Amino acid sequence: MTEQLPLSLRQDPESESDPVIINARCRLLRESDQRAIVIAGLPIHHYRADDVVAEAYAIVLLADSGFATQEEVARAFGRSERTVRRLQRRYETGGMSAFTARSGWRSGRRRLSAHRAAAIRTAKERGLANREIARRLGVTENAVRKQVGSSKPLLSQIKMPFAAAAPSAASTAADSAETKASSPPPSALAGAERSKLDRDRRVSFSLDPDPADRSTDRVLACVGLLDDAAPAFGTHTALPSAGVLFAVPGLVASGIFDVAARLYSGIGPAFYGLRTSVLTLLLMALWRIKRPEGLKEQAPVSLGHVLGLDRAPEVKTLRRKLTDLANRNLATRLGTELARLRVEQRGHLMGFLYFDGHVRAYHGKRTIPKTHVARVRLSMPATTDYWVNDQAGDPLFVVTAAANAALTKTLPRLLVEVRRLVGDRRVTIVFDRGGWSPKLFRELLKQRFDILTYRKGKVRRISDERFAQRCARFDGRVVRYLLCDQPVRFLGGKLRLRQVTRLSKDGHQTQVITSRWDLKDIEIAYRMFERWRQENFFKYMREEFLLDALCDYRIEPDDPTRSVPNPKRRSLDKEIRAAREDIAKLEQKYGAAAMDNPESRRPTMRGFKISHGKVGKPLRAARTRLAALMASRRQVPKRVEVRDVSEGAVVKLATERKHLTNIIKMVAYQTESDLLALLRPHYSRADDEGRTLLHELLRASADLRATNEELNVTLCPLSSPHRTAAVQALCKALNETQTFFPGTRLRLCFDVHAPLVRGMAFPGPRPPTDRKRRPSARPPKPDTSRRG
């Protein structure tokens, strides 16, 4: 057997190594006749270039383990995806031995004799089909096809009408905009000017004269001459789900299109480029299409007309776009830039920031770290995402904790990002008992952060006489609390904080700890209890946006040196608890016997022990066993490295794609909140039914009509007149933003169709009536209670 040679993995720029980048975490190193597979900087497979079996195993290893897709592996090794799948099937059925050369008839070799091949060619010249030839010769159709090739005629090249094509509405608008050299006015929705990138970006145009037929643009994308299809709108009446265009001003004001274009540059050449893909994902979230697979249940033509295309992207296309974006590992920067813009727009809501973790349970086959899931009160495999919400409860940014780290470990990392966003202003961070740590509080105060949290642990009860009634109005609501305000000290008196205790009607006392001495006690309590806005946000996102959905089955190598609780110590703890329970039962039995001991018969302890030896001996043996277990536990370390207790590879779920989808859903939620803020002055029940009205609005039908400069969106009347009137007022506010549809110079103009004529079928609201009781025209009934 040939001896395995060592392969130098040192990255020397002067060496002759030729690395092949498989994806963001996998590489194929090639040096002379040696090959090595490196994942996350760690070599996992090494072989010679002429060892076909080892190379086949390397292909299967990357594809089956999930470190790379079949397409990436095929591209790196110069194979086809079909070959990769064939090798996977061989390994699954026969193991390594299935990769060796097989005896017998070579696969793909023609098995027809020469005279039969001549007969097939003669029959083919006469115009017979492959199936008929196979029937006459008594062979299979595949054998005939291998001999003569496919019977499908070659498609002739289509002549593209570049000169005769009339410009679409989008191109006409683009040309007129460039001729006039006018820039769109600023958006009033966010209260800030459009970025210079949005004003000066060159608008793309379409060569297709018919917006319903984009064949020319698709051919240009196919040959690599188009990075993203330009939106081109036609005239449509009662187009389903076109009401989602009411959210476009908010999406544009969020800056996601500008930031994505600056970070990702593009994912083309493609018909569905970066802007179209991002817009599709955002509108899907607003339509409540919670997964890409949900597009199967929608009409692609109708959704495409809303996007300004002939068809919306299919499921595979959209999933491929998501994968392309996730492979660039820019989701963290995307979230940071969007958060920075959000802080600039809503800086007055950054005085109080709410921090909390959301646990996503995992039910797959991979072995990942466990954590406590509060909703089911169990410890199970899961991933923890930490969200930061502003004072109004809207999300600001999200990060994924490493190995379900506790809030006390993740909070310093989050606050570093918060400091970059808010600058030198003093911010109060609000969190629950998961972040309780007086030592951490002292460090946060040094970094100019104020804290507001619940107190953890047992606390001496305060007398009810010390509580005072407090009443105030916050955010349009009147709140009343029974509060007690007092200073407290921690860390041996070195840390002085403020404690505000609330007394509930059932007598329960809730202690709130803060470093804010300048606020009233009732405002401290109100801001702390408003932390439930974040819990309501999580519930809303789970139900409406499917926040807990697993959108990626990929895995990534985890840190093998990460420390975890020692399972041996956990088993010893279990045995110690069982031994203590046994001792408690024996001591109870022994004590009962001592109480019932007749002193006249056994006046000494020696006599009692002799007579109750059946209980005393097991008790002494149990105590001896407990002492031995305690000694054994002292010798076992509390924590060990995860690679020492894991049988397989140490992996974790891929986070990039999930992080990207979380950002998309977060922007969609922020847009809903912005629309609700515009709707609140015109809808009296906005706090109770505002988002329900927005759901109906975004799924409503509308008429579309495109001109050279405008895209008119006329909404069909909603379910009730008062909702239609509220949306009519919303149209005026949106029209003032002067928003342009992404990728065009078409200014969005919103309106609502006139309500139906009131008649017998739609009488309208009832006129006010006089509530005074009118005298009845009927005579009173006779009193039959008395007789005689």
C-alpha positions in Angstrom: 0.0 0.0 0.0 1.3 3.4 -0.9 2.4 5.4 2.1 0.4 8.6 2.8 2.6 11.6 2.4 2.4 14.7 4.6 0.8 17.8 3.1 1.9 21.2 4.2 -1.1 23.4 4.9 0.9 26.5 5.5 -0.3 29.4 3.3 3.0 30.5 1.8 2.5 33.1 -0.9 5.7 31.9 -2.7 4.6 28.3 -2.7 3.0 26.6 -5.8 -0.2 25.7 -4.0 -3.4 26.3 -5.9 -6.4 26.6 -3.6 -9.9 26.2 -4.9 -12.6 28.1 -3.0 -15.6 25.8 -2.6 -17.7 28.3 -0.5 -17.2 30.7 2.4 -16.0 28.0 4.8 -14.6 25.1 2.6 -11.5 25.0 0.4 -9.7 22.4 -1.7 -5.9 22.8 -1.4 -3.8 21.5 -4.3 -0.1 21.2 -4.1 1.8 19.1 -6.6 0.1 15.7 -6.5 -1.4 16.2 -3.1 -4.9 17.3 -2.2 -6.6 18.4 1.1 -10.1 19.4 2.1 -10.1 22.3 4.7 -13.2 23.4 6.5 -13.1 26.5 8.7 -9.3 26.3 8.7 -9.2 22.6 9.8 -8.0 19.9 7.4 -10.5 17.0 7.4 -9.4 14.9 4.4 -6.0 14.3 2.6 -5.3 12.2 -0.5 -3.2 11.9 -3.6 -4.4 13.4 -6.9 -4.4 10.0 -8.6 -6.4 8.3 -5.9 -9.9 8.3 -7.5 -11.5 6.5 -4.6 -10.3 9.0 -2.0 -11.4 11.9 -4.3 -14.8 10.3 -4.6 -15.0 10.0 -0.9 -14.1 13.7 -0.5 -16.9 14.6 -2.8 -19.4 12.6 -0.8 -18.1 13.8 2.5 -18.7 17.5 1.6 -22.1 16.9 0.1 -23.5 14.5 2.7 -22.2 16.5 5.7 -23.9 19.7 4.5 -20.7 21.7 4.4 -21.3 22.5 0.7 -24.1 22.0 -1.9 -24.0 19.6 -4.8 -23.5 22.5 -7.2 -20.6 23.9 -5.2 -18.9 20.5 -4.9 -19.4 19.8 -8.6 -17.9 23.1 -9.6 -14.8 22.7 -7.4 -14.0 19.2 -8.5 -14.9 19.7 -12.2 -17.7 17.2 -12.1 -21.4 17.5 -12.9 -24.1 17.5 -10.2 -25.4 14.3 -11.6 -22.0 12.7 -11.0 -22.1 14.0 -7.4 -25.5 12.4 -6.8 -24.4 9.2 -8.4 -21.4 9.0 -6.1 -23.6 9.6 -3.1 -25.9 6.8 -4.1 -23.0 4.4 -4.6 -21.6 5.3 -1.1 -24.9 4.8 0.5 -25.4 1.4 -1.0 -21.9 -0.1 -1.1 -19.6 2.1 0.9 -16.0 2.9 -0.2 -15.8 -0.3 -2.2 -18.5 1.1 -4.5 -16.1 3.7 -5.8 -13.8 1.2 -7.4 -13.9 0.3 -11.1 -16.8 -2.1 -11.9 -16.5 -5.1 -14.2 -18.8 -5.8 -17.1 -20.2 -3.7 -19.9 -19.1 -0.1 -19.6 -21.9 2.3 -18.8 -23.0 4.4 -21.8 -21.4 2.0 -24.4 -23.7 1.3 -27.3 -24.9 -2.3 -27.3 -26.4 -2.5 -30.8 -24.6 -4.3 -33.6 -23.4 -2.6 -36.7 -26.2 -3.8 -39.0 -28.9 -2.7 -36.5 -27.2 0.7 -36.2 -27.4 1.0 -40.0 -31.1 0.0 -39.9 -31.8 2.7 -37.3 -30.1 5.3 -39.5 -32.1 4.3 -42.5 -35.4 4.4 -40.6 -34.5 7.7 -39.2 -33.9 9.1 -42.7 -37.4 8.0 -43.6 -38.8 10.2 -40.7 -39.8 7.4 -38.3 -40.0 8.3 -34.6 -37.6 6.7 -32.1 -40.5 4.8 -30.4 -41.6 3.2 -33.7 -38.0 2.3 -34.6 -37.5 0.6 -31.2 -40.8 -1.3 -31.6 -39.7 -2.7 -35.0 -36.2 -3.7 -33.9 -37.3 -5.0 -30.5 -35.1 -2.8 -28.5 -35.7 0.0 -26.0 -36.3 3.6 -27.0 -33.2 4.7 -24.9 -31.0 2.4 -27.0 -32.3 4.1 -30.2 -31.8 7.5 -28.6 -28.2 6.8 -27.7 -27.6 5.8 -31.3 -29.1 8.7 -33.1 -29.4 11.4 -30.4 -32.4 13.4 -29.3 -35.3 13.7 -31.8 -36.1 17.2 -30.7 -35.3 19.8 -33.4 -32.8 22.6 -32.5 -34.4 25.9 -31.8 -33.5 28.7 -34.2 -32.1 31.9 -32.8 -34.8 34.5 -32.2 -34.1 37.9 -33.7 -34.4 40.5 -30.9 -36.3 43.6 -32.0 -33.8 46.2 -30.7 -34.7 48.8 -33.2 -38.4 48.2 -33.5 -39.1 47.9 -29.7 -41.1 50.7 -28.3 -40.0 52.0 -24.9 -42.2 50.9 -21.9 -43.6 53.2 -19.4 -40.6 52.6 -17.1 -38.1 53.4 -19.9 -40.1 56.5 -21.0 -40.1 57.7 -17.5 -36.4 57.1 -17.2 -35.6 59.0 -20.4 -37.7 61.9 -19.4 -36.2 62.0 -16.0 -32.6 61.9 -17.4 -33.4 64.7 -19.9 -34.9 66.9 -17.3 -32.1 66.0 -14.8 -34.6 66.3 -12.0 -34.2 64.5 -8.7 -37.1 63.1 -6.7 -38.2 65.2 -3.7 -37.5 64.0 -0.2 -39.6 61.5 1.6 -41.8 62.8 4.4 -42.6 59.4 5.9 -39.3 59.1 7.7 -38.7 62.8 8.1 -35.3 62.7 6.4 -34.0 63.3 2.9 -33.5 60.6 0.4 -29.9 59.4 0.2 -27.7 60.6 -2.6 -27.4 57.1 -3.9 -31.2 56.9 -4.4 -31.4 60.2 -6.2 -28.4 59.8 -8.5 -28.7 56.1 -9.3 -29.3 55.4 -13.0 -32.7 53.9 -13.6 -32.8 50.7 -15.7 -35.1 50.3 -18.6 -36.8 47.5 -20.5 -36.6 46.7 -24.2 -40.0 44.9 -24.2 -42.9 47.0 -25.4 -45.5 44.9 -23.6 -45.2 44.7 -19.8 -46.9 41.3 -19.9 -44.3 39.8 -22.1 -40.6 40.3 -21.0 -39.1 37.8 -23.4 -36.4 40.2 -24.6 -35.3 41.0 -21.1 -35.1 37.4 -20.2 -32.9 36.7 -23.2 -30.6 39.5 -22.2 -30.4 38.1 -18.7 -29.6 34.7 -20.1 -26.7 35.9 -22.1 -25.4 38.0 -19.2 -26.3 41.5 -20.4 -28.9 42.3 -17.7 -28.4 42.5 -13.9 -32.0 43.2 -12.9 -35.2 43.5 -14.8 -36.7 47.0 -14.8 -40.2 47.3 -13.5 -42.7 48.0 -16.2 -46.4 48.4 -15.3 -49.4 48.1 -17.5 -53.1 48.9 -16.8 -54.9 46.5 -14.5 -58.3 46.6 -13.0 -59.0 45.1 -9.5 -55.5 43.5 -9.4 -55.5 41.1 -6.4 -53.2 42.0 -3.5 -52.1 45.2 -5.1 -52.9 47.1 -1.9 -49.4 46.1 -0.7 -48.0 49.0 -2.8 -49.2 51.2 0.1 -46.2 49.8 2.0 -43.7 50.8 -0.6 -43.1 54.3 0.7 -42.2 52.8 4.1 -39.9 50.2 2.6 -38.1 52.9 0.6 -37.8 55.1 3.6 -36.2 52.3 5.6 -33.2 52.4 3.3 -33.0 48.7 2.7 -32.7 49.0 -1.1 -29.9 51.5 -0.8 -28.0 49.6 1.8 -28.4 46.2 0.0 -27.2 47.8 -3.3 -24.1 49.2 -1.5 -23.2 46.0 0.3 -24.2 43.3 -2.2 -23.7 45.3 -5.4 -25.7 42.7 -7.3 -26.5 39.0 -7.7 -26.7 39.2 -11.5 -26.6 38.8 -14.4 -30.2 37.7 -13.8 -33.7 38.7 -14.7 -34.6 38.6 -10.9 -31.7 40.7 -9.6 -30.9 42.1 -6.2 -33.6 44.8 -6.1 -36.3 42.5 -7.4 -35.4 39.7 -5.0 -35.3 42.0 -1.9 -38.6 43.6 -2.9 -40.2 40.2 -3.5 -39.1 39.0 0.0 -40.5 42.1 1.6 -43.8 42.0 -0.1 -44.1 38.3 0.7 -43.7 39.1 4.4 -46.4 41.8 4.1 -48.7 39.4 2.2 -48.1 36.8 5.0 -46.5 34.3 2.6 -44.4 32.9 5.4 -42.1 30.6 3.4 -40.8 30.6 -0.2 -42.8 27.4 -0.7 -46.0 29.5 -0.1 -45.5 30.9 -3.6 -46.9 27.6 -4.9 -50.3 28.6 -3.7 -50.2 32.0 -5.4 -50.8 33.1 -9.0 -47.3 34.1 -10.3 -48.8 36.3 -13.0 -50.8 38.4 -10.6 -48.0 38.8 -8.1 -45.7 39.7 -11.0 -47.9 42.5 -12.2 -47.7 44.0 -8.7 -43.8 43.8 -8.9 -43.8 45.3 -12.4 -42.9 42.0 -14.1 -44.7 39.5 -16.2 -44.3 36.8 -13.5 -43.1 36.6 -9.9 -40.1 34.4 -9.2 -40.8 30.7 -8.5 -39.8 28.8 -5.3 -36.5 27.4 -6.6 -35.5 30.8 -8.0 -36.2 32.6 -4.7 -34.5 30.0 -2.6 -31.4 30.2 -4.9 -31.4 34.0 -4.5 -31.5 33.7 -0.7 -28.6 31.2 -0.9 -26.5 33.6 -3.0 -27.1 36.4 -0.6 -26.4 34.3 2.5 -23.1 33.0 1.0 -21.7 36.5 1.1 -22.0 36.7 4.9 -23.1 40.3 5.0 -26.3 40.0 7.0 -24.7 41.5 10.1 -23.5 44.6 8.3 -26.9 44.9 6.6 -28.7 44.8 10.0 -26.2 47.3 11.4 -26.7 49.8 8.6 -30.5 49.6 8.8 -30.3 50.1 12.5 -28.2 53.2 12.1 -30.7 54.7 9.7 -33.5 53.8 12.1 -31.8 55.6 14.9 -31.4 58.7 12.8 -35.1 58.7 11.9 -36.4 57.8 15.4 -33.8 59.1 17.8 -36.4 60.3 20.2 -37.4 56.7 20.9 -33.9 55.5 21.8 -33.9 56.7 25.5 -35.2 53.2 26.6 -34.0 50.1 24.8 -35.5 46.7 25.6 -33.3 43.6 25.5 -34.6 40.0 25.5 -33.9 36.6 24.0 -36.1 34.6 21.8 -35.6 30.8 21.7 -36.3 28.9 18.5 -36.8 25.2 19.2 -35.1 22.7 16.8 -36.7 19.4 16.0 -34.3 18.1 13.4 -31.7 15.2 13.5 -28.6 17.2 14.2 -27.1 17.4 17.6 -27.0 21.1 18.7 -26.8 22.8 22.1 -29.8 22.6 24.3 -31.5 25.5 26.2 -34.6 26.1 28.3 -37.7 26.8 26.2 -40.0 28.8 28.5 -43.1 28.2 26.3 -43.1 24.4 26.9 -41.0 24.5 30.1 -38.5 22.0 28.8 -34.8 21.9 27.9 -34.4 21.0 24.3 -32.2 21.7 21.2 -32.7 25.3 20.2 -31.1 28.5 19.0 -31.3 31.8 20.9 -31.7 35.1 19.1 -31.4 38.4 21.1 -33.5 41.3 20.0 -33.2 45.0 20.8 -36.4 47.0 20.6 -36.9 50.7 21.0 -39.2 52.6 23.4 -42.3 52.0 21.2 -41.7 48.2 21.0 -40.4 48.2 17.4 -37.3 46.1 16.6 -34.0 47.7 16.1 -31.6 44.8 15.4 -31.1 41.2 16.2 -28.1 38.9 16.8 -27.8 35.2 17.3 -26.1 34.0 20.5 -23.2 31.7 20.4 -24.2 28.3 21.8 -27.2 29.8 23.6 -25.1 32.1 25.7 -27.0 33.7 28.6 -28.0 37.3 28.5 -25.3 38.2 31.0 -22.7 37.0 28.5 -24.4 38.5 25.4 -25.3 41.8 26.8 -21.8 43.4 26.7 -21.5 42.4 23.0 -24.9 44.0 22.3 -24.1 47.2 24.1 -20.9 47.7 22.0 -23.1 47.8 18.9 -25.6 50.0 20.7 -22.9 52.5 21.6 -21.9 52.7 17.9 -25.5 53.4 16.9 -26.6 56.0 19.5 -23.3 57.7 20.1 -22.5 59.4 23.4 -26.1 59.8 24.6 -27.0 58.1 27.8 -29.4 55.1 27.2 -31.4 53.1 29.7 -31.4 49.4 28.9 -34.3 47.3 30.1 -34.1 43.5 30.5 -35.6 40.7 32.6 -34.0 38.6 35.4 -31.9 36.7 32.9 -29.4 39.5 32.9 -29.2 39.9 36.7 -25.6 40.4 37.8 -24.5 43.2 40.2 -21.0 42.9 38.9 -22.3 43.4 35.3 -24.3 46.4 36.5 -21.2 48.1 37.8 -19.4 47.7 34.5 -22.4 49.0 32.6 -22.6 52.1 34.7 -18.9 52.8 34.0 -19.8 52.7 30.3 -22.5 55.4 30.8 -25.5 52.9 30.5 -28.4 53.1 32.9 -30.1 49.8 33.9 -33.7 48.9 34.6 -34.5 45.3 35.6 -36.3 43.1 38.0 -34.6 42.0 41.2 -33.7 38.4 41.4 -33.5 36.2 44.5 -35.3 36.2 47.9 -36.0 39.6 49.3 -37.4 40.7 52.7 -41.1 41.6 52.4 -42.0 45.3 52.8 -44.8 46.3 55.1 -48.0 47.3 53.3 -48.2 50.5 55.2 -45.1 51.9 53.4 -46.8 51.8 50.0 -48.3 54.9 48.5 -50.8 55.3 45.6 -49.4 56.8 42.4 -51.3 57.9 39.3 -50.0 59.4 36.0 -50.7 59.4 32.3 -48.2 57.8 29.8 -48.6 57.3 26.1 -52.3 58.4 26.3 -53.1 55.9 29.1 -53.7 56.4 32.8 -51.8 54.1 35.1 -52.2 53.6 38.9 -49.7 51.7 41.1 -49.1 51.2 44.8 -45.4 51.8 45.1 -42.6 52.0 47.6 -39.3 53.7 46.7 -36.1 53.1 48.6 -32.3 52.8 48.0 -30.5 49.5 48.2 -26.8 48.4 48.1 -25.0 45.5 46.5 -21.5 44.1 46.4 -20.9 44.7 50.0 -22.2 48.3 49.9 -20.1 49.4 46.9 -22.9 49.6 44.5 -25.9 51.8 45.4 -29.0 51.5 43.3 -32.7 52.4 43.5 -35.5 49.9 44.3 -39.1 50.6 43.4 -41.5 47.9 44.7 -45.0 47.5 43.4 -47.8 46.0 45.5 -50.4 44.1 43.5 -54.0 43.5 44.5 -53.3 39.9 45.5 -50.5 41.0 47.8 -47.6 40.1 45.5 -44.6 42.5 45.6 -42.5 43.1 42.5 -39.1 44.7 43.0 -37.6 46.8 40.2 -33.9 47.8 40.3 -32.7 50.9 38.4 -29.9 53.4 38.4 -32.2 56.3 37.3 -32.6 58.6 40.3 -34.0 61.5 38.2 -37.3 59.8 37.2 -40.5 59.5 39.3 -41.2 56.1 40.8 -44.3 55.6 38.8 -42.4 56.2 35.5 -39.8 53.7 36.6 -42.5 51.1 37.2 -44.3 51.9 33.9 -41.2 51.6 31.8 -40.3 48.3 33.4 -43.7 46.7 33.0 -43.8 48.0 29.3 -41.2 45.3 28.7 -44.2 43.1 27.8 -44.4 45.0 24.5 -41.4 43.0 23.5 -43.1 39.7 24.5 -46.2 40.7 22.5 -43.8 41.5 19.6 -42.4 37.9 19.8 -45.9 36.4 19.8 -47.0 38.6 16.9 -43.9 37.7 14.9 -44.4 34.0 15.6 -48.0 34.0 14.5 -47.9 36.5 11.6 -44.3 36.1 10.2 -43.5 32.6 11.3 -40.4 33.8 13.2 -39.5 30.3 14.4 -39.4 28.7 11.0 -36.3 26.8 10.0 -35.3 28.3 6.7 -32.0 26.4 6.2 -30.9 22.9 6.8 -27.2 23.7 6.5 -24.8 23.3 9.4 -21.5 24.9 10.3 -18.5 23.8 12.4 -18.8 24.9 16.0 -16.0 25.7 18.4 -14.8 22.3 19.7 -13.1 24.0 22.7 -16.3 25.4 24.0 -16.9 24.3 27.6 -20.1 22.5 28.6 -21.3 21.0 31.9 -19.7 17.7 32.5 -22.2 14.8 32.0 -20.3 12.6 34.5 -20.8 15.2 37.2 -24.5 15.4 36.2 -24.9 11.7 36.7 -23.1 11.9 40.1 -25.4 14.7 41.1 -28.4 12.4 40.3 -26.9 9.6 42.4 -26.2 12.0 45.3 -29.8 13.2 45.3 -31.1 9.7 45.3 -28.7 8.7 48.2 -29.9 11.7 50.2 -33.5 10.7 49.7 -32.7 7.2 50.9 -30.9 8.6 54.0 -33.9 10.9 54.7 -36.3 7.9 54.7 -34.1 5.8 56.9 -33.6 8.7 59.3 -37.3 9.2 59.5 -37.9 5.6 60.2 -35.0 5.6 62.8 -36.4 8.7 64.5 -39.9 7.2 64.7 -38.5 4.2 66.4 -36.6 6.3 68.9 -39.8 8.2 69.7 -41.6 4.9 70.4 -38.7 3.3 72.4 -39.9 2.1 75.8 -37.3 3.4 78.2 -38.2 0.9 80.9 -37.1 -1.9 78.6 -34.2 -0.2 76.8 -33.0 2.7 78.9 -29.6 3.1 77.2 -28.7 4.1 73.6 -26.6 0.9 73.2 -29.6 -1.2 73.8 -31.7 0.8 71.4 -29.1 0.4 68.6 -28.8 -3.3 69.2 -32.6 -3.8 69.0 -32.9 -1.6 65.9 -29.9 -2.9 64.0 -32.0 -3.6 60.9 -32.6 0.1 60.5 -29.2 1.4 61.8 -27.0 -0.7 59.6 -28.6 0.5 56.3 -28.5 4.0 57.5 -24.8 3.9 58.3 -24.2 2.2 54.9 -26.2 4.9 53.1 -24.2 7.6 54.8 -20.9 5.9 53.9 -22.1 5.7 50.2 -23.1 9.4 50.2 -19.6 10.4 51.5 -18.0 8.3 48.8 -20.1 9.9 46.1 -19.3 13.4 47.4 -15.6 12.6 47.3 -15.9 11.3 43.7 -17.8 14.4 42.6 -15.0 16.7 44.0 -12.6 15.0 41.7 -14.7 15.5 38.6 -14.4 18.9 36.9 -17.6 20.9 36.5 -17.1 21.8 32.9 -15.3 20.1 30.0 -14.7 20.8 26.3 -17.5 19.8 24.1 -15.3 17.7 21.8 -14.5 15.4 24.8 -18.2 14.5 25.3 -19.4 14.6 21.7 -19.3 11.4 19.7 -19.7 13.1 16.3 -18.6 16.4 14.8 -19.3 19.5 16.8 -21.7 21.5 14.6 -24.3 24.2 14.8 -27.1 25.4 12.6 -26.1 27.9 9.8 -27.1 31.4 11.0 -26.5 33.6 7.9 -29.7 32.8 6.0 -31.9 32.9 9.1 -30.4 36.2 10.1 -31.1 37.6 6.6 -34.8 36.4 6.7 -35.1 37.9 10.2 -34.0 41.3 8.9 -36.5 41.1 6.1 -39.3 40.3 8.5 -38.1 43.1 10.9 -38.2 45.7 8.1 -41.7 44.5 7.2 -42.8 44.9 10.8 -41.3 48.4 11.0 -43.1 49.4 7.8 -46.4 48.2 9.4 -45.6 50.3 12.4 -44.9 53.4 10.3 -48.2 52.9 8.5 -50.0 52.5 11.8 -48.5 55.8 13.1 -49.9 57.6 10.0 -53.3 55.9 10.4 -53.7 56.5 14.1 -55.0 60.1 13.9 -57.7 59.0 11.4 -58.8 55.8 13.0 -60.2 55.9 16.6 -59.6 52.1 17.2 -56.1 52.1 15.8 -54.6 50.6 19.0 -57.1 47.7 19.0 -57.8 47.1 15.3 -55.1 49.1 13.5 -52.9 46.2 12.4 -56.0 44.2 11.4 -57.0 47.1 9.1 -53.5 47.1 7.6 -53.8 43.3 6.9 -57.0 44.0 5.0 -55.4 46.9 3.2 -52.3 45.0 2.1 -54.3 42.1 0.7 -57.0 44.3 -1.0 -57.4 44.7 -4.8 -56.5 47.9 -6.6 -56.4 49.4 -10.0 -53.0 50.2 -11.5 -52.4 52.7 -14.3 -48.9 53.8 -15.3 -48.1 57.1 -17.1 -44.8 58.6 -18.1 -44.2 60.1 -14.6 -46.7 58.4 -12.2 -47.9 55.0 -11.1 -51.5 55.5 -9.9 -52.8 53.0 -7.4 -56.5 53.2 -6.8 -57.7 50.9 -4.0 -61.0 49.2 -4.0 -63.3 50.0 -1.1 -62.7 48.1 2.1 -65.2 46.0 4.1 -66.7 49.0 6.0 -67.1 52.8 5.2 -65.2 54.0 8.2 -62.2 51.9 7.2 -62.4 53.2 3.7 -62.5 56.7 5.0 -59.4 56.1 7.2 -57.5 54.7 4.2 -58.5 57.8 2.2 -56.8 60.0 4.8 -53.8 57.6 4.7 -53.5 58.2 0.9 -53.1 61.9 1.4 -50.2 61.3 3.9 -48.5 58.9 1.5 -48.9 61.1 -1.5 -47.0 63.8 0.4 -43.9 61.6 0.6 -43.4 61.8 -3.2 -42.0 58.3 -3.2 -40.7 56.7 -6.4 -41.2 53.0 -7.1 -37.8 51.2 -6.6 -35.9 51.0 -9.9 -38.1 53.5 -11.8 -38.9 57.2 -12.0 -42.6 56.6 -11.5 -44.0 58.5 -8.6 -46.5 56.6 -6.5 -50.0 58.2 -6.3 -52.5 56.6 -4.0 -56.3 57.0 -4.0 -59.4 55.0 -3.1 -62.4 54.3 -5.2 -65.6 56.2 -4.3 -67.8 54.2 -1.9 -70.9 52.4 -3.2 -74.1 54.5 -3.6 -76.2 54.1 -0.5 -79.5 52.4 -1.0 -81.5 49.5 0.3 -78.5 47.2 0.1 -76.0 49.7 1.6 -78.0 52.1 3.7 -75.0 53.6 5.4 -74.7 54.6 9.1 -77.8 55.0 11.1 -79.0 58.5 11.9 -78.9 59.5 15.6 -82.1 58.8 17.4 -83.7 60.3 20.5 -83.2 57.9 23.4 -86.1 59.3 25.4 -88.9 56.9 25.7 -91.8 57.7 23.5 -95.4 57.3 24.8 -97.0 54.1 23.5 -100.1 54.3 21.4 -101.4 51.0 22.8 -103.6 51.1 25.9 -102.0 49.6 29.1 -102.8 46.0 29.9 -105.3 45.5 32.6 -104.0 44.5 36.0 -105.1 40.9 36.6 -103.1 40.4 39.8 -106.1 41.4 41.9 -109.5 39.6 41.8 -112.8 40.2 43.5 
